[in-house]
Amino acid sequence: MKYIVGTFGRTSCFLFFMVGVILPLALGMTAHAAPEKKPKPVPQKEAGVINDSNLQANQKKVDELLKKNEYDASLRISLKVHEYTKEVLATVKFIKGQYEKAVSDPAIATKDKEQLYLKLKGLNDLIPRYTAAYESSLYYLGYIYTKRHESERARKYLSEYLQAVPFSASANSKWMKAKTFLLELYSLEGEF
């Protein structure tokens, strides 16, 4: 009986040792171990954001989509290009006006005026580039809305395009094509 109690006592001690000391240590180690590091999600740039670095690529994409008659996708991009170029032109023209006023101001130091002249040159280089992209977006929006049978919107953009772009007598020019689309929308084709 002494042997049974002694064996039971050793077994109990062993179990107590396992359950009371080693198990908590093992669980505690995993509980206190450094948490598994999950990679932080990389913030994604909003898909379809137009900026200076991708403006030309997006304009080219519109051309490609229109060749495939994909009007919905080309419309989304054209609207973004239009808004972006419109905002850039408004900003550039506003800043240009402020710089021109500052250059004329006798209170501005000559050294500061020289810096403003350099910046004005850069702004003057931006205006034709963004004007061309803006005018192109007007034409494409008018064209896309015409193809989508949305006459009111098509007329709006085609009219703006004709007013913004210099006249071209070439039958294949965008100006003549825009005029033809617009006249068709007014049911005046062949009138002038």
Contacts in CASP RR format, 6 or more apart in sequence:
PFRMAT RR
TARGET T0000
AUTHOR 0000-0000-0000
METHOD contacts of the structure
MODEL  1
MKYIVGTFGRTSCFLFFMVGVILPLALGMTAHAAPEKKPKPVPQKEAGVI
NDSNLQANQKKVDELLKKNEYDASLRISLKVHEYTKEVLATVKFIKGQYE
KAVSDPAIATKDKEQLYLKLKGLNDLIPRYTAAYESSLYYLGYIYTKRHE
SERARKYLSEYLQAVPFSASANSKWMKAKTFLLELYSLEGEF
48 58 0 8 1.000
48 77 0 8 1.000
48 80 0 8 1.000
49 80 0 8 1.000
50 58 0 8 1.000
50 77 0 8 1.000
50 80 0 8 1.000
50 81 0 8 1.000
50 83 0 8 1.000
50 84 0 8 1.000
51 84 0 8 1.000
52 88 0 8 1.000
55 81 0 8 1.000
55 84 0 8 1.000
55 85 0 8 1.000
55 133 0 8 1.000
58 77 0 8 1.000
58 80 0 8 1.000
58 81 0 8 1.000
59 81 0 8 1.000
59 133 0 8 1.000
59 136 0 8 1.000
61 74 0 8 1.000
61 77 0 8 1.000
62 74 0 8 1.000
62 77 0 8 1.000
62 78 0 8 1.000
62 81 0 8 1.000
62 140 0 8 1.000
65 71 0 8 1.000
65 73 0 8 1.000
65 74 0 8 1.000
65 77 0 8 1.000
66 74 0 8 1.000
66 140 0 8 1.000
66 143 0 8 1.000
66 144 0 8 1.000
69 147 0 8 1.000
71 144 0 8 1.000
71 147 0 8 1.000
71 148 0 8 1.000
74 140 0 8 1.000
74 144 0 8 1.000
75 141 0 8 1.000
75 144 0 8 1.000
75 145 0 8 1.000
75 148 0 8 1.000
78 137 0 8 1.000
78 140 0 8 1.000
78 141 0 8 1.000
78 144 0 8 1.000
79 141 0 8 1.000
81 133 0 8 1.000
81 136 0 8 1.000
81 137 0 8 1.000
82 134 0 8 1.000
82 137 0 8 1.000
82 138 0 8 1.000
82 141 0 8 1.000
85 130 0 8 1.000
85 133 0 8 1.000
85 134 0 8 1.000
85 137 0 8 1.000
86 134 0 8 1.000
88 126 0 8 1.000
88 130 0 8 1.000
89 127 0 8 1.000
89 130 0 8 1.000
89 131 0 8 1.000
89 134 0 8 1.000
92 123 0 8 1.000
92 126 0 8 1.000
92 127 0 8 1.000
92 130 0 8 1.000
93 127 0 8 1.000
95 123 0 8 1.000
96 120 0 8 1.000
96 123 0 8 1.000
96 124 0 8 1.000
96 127 0 8 1.000
99 116 0 8 1.000
99 119 0 8 1.000
99 120 0 8 1.000
99 123 0 8 1.000
100 120 0 8 1.000
102 108 0 8 1.000
102 112 0 8 1.000
102 113 0 8 1.000
102 116 0 8 1.000
103 113 0 8 1.000
103 116 0 8 1.000
103 117 0 8 1.000
103 120 0 8 1.000
108 116 0 8 1.000
134 164 0 8 1.000
135 161 0 8 1.000
135 164 0 8 1.000
135 165 0 8 1.000
138 157 0 8 1.000
138 158 0 8 1.000
138 160 0 8 1.000
138 161 0 8 1.000
138 164 0 8 1.000
139 157 0 8 1.000
139 158 0 8 1.000
139 161 0 8 1.000
139 165 0 8 1.000
139 174 0 8 1.000
139 177 0 8 1.000
139 178 0 8 1.000
141 153 0 8 1.000
141 157 0 8 1.000
142 153 0 8 1.000
142 154 0 8 1.000
142 156 0 8 1.000
142 157 0 8 1.000
142 158 0 8 1.000
142 161 0 8 1.000
142 178 0 8 1.000
142 181 0 8 1.000
143 154 0 8 1.000
143 177 0 8 1.000
143 178 0 8 1.000
143 181 0 8 1.000
144 154 0 8 1.000
145 151 0 8 1.000
145 153 0 8 1.000
145 154 0 8 1.000
145 157 0 8 1.000
146 154 0 8 1.000
146 158 0 8 1.000
146 181 0 8 1.000
146 184 0 8 1.000
146 185 0 8 1.000
148 154 0 8 1.000
151 185 0 8 1.000
154 181 0 8 1.000
154 182 0 8 1.000
154 185 0 8 1.000
155 182 0 8 1.000
155 185 0 8 1.000
155 186 0 8 1.000
158 178 0 8 1.000
158 179 0 8 1.000
158 181 0 8 1.000
158 182 0 8 1.000
158 185 0 8 1.000
159 182 0 8 1.000
161 174 0 8 1.000
161 175 0 8 1.000
161 178 0 8 1.000
162 175 0 8 1.000
162 178 0 8 1.000
162 179 0 8 1.000
162 182 0 8 1.000
165 174 0 8 1.000
165 175 0 8 1.000
165 178 0 8 1.000
166 175 0 8 1.000
167 175 0 8 1.000
168 174 0 8 1.000
168 175 0 8 1.000
168 176 0 8 1.000
169 176 0 8 1.000
170 176 0 8 1.000
180 189 0 8 1.000
183 189 0 8 1.000
183 190 0 8 1.000
183 191 0 8 1.000
183 192 0 8 1.000
END
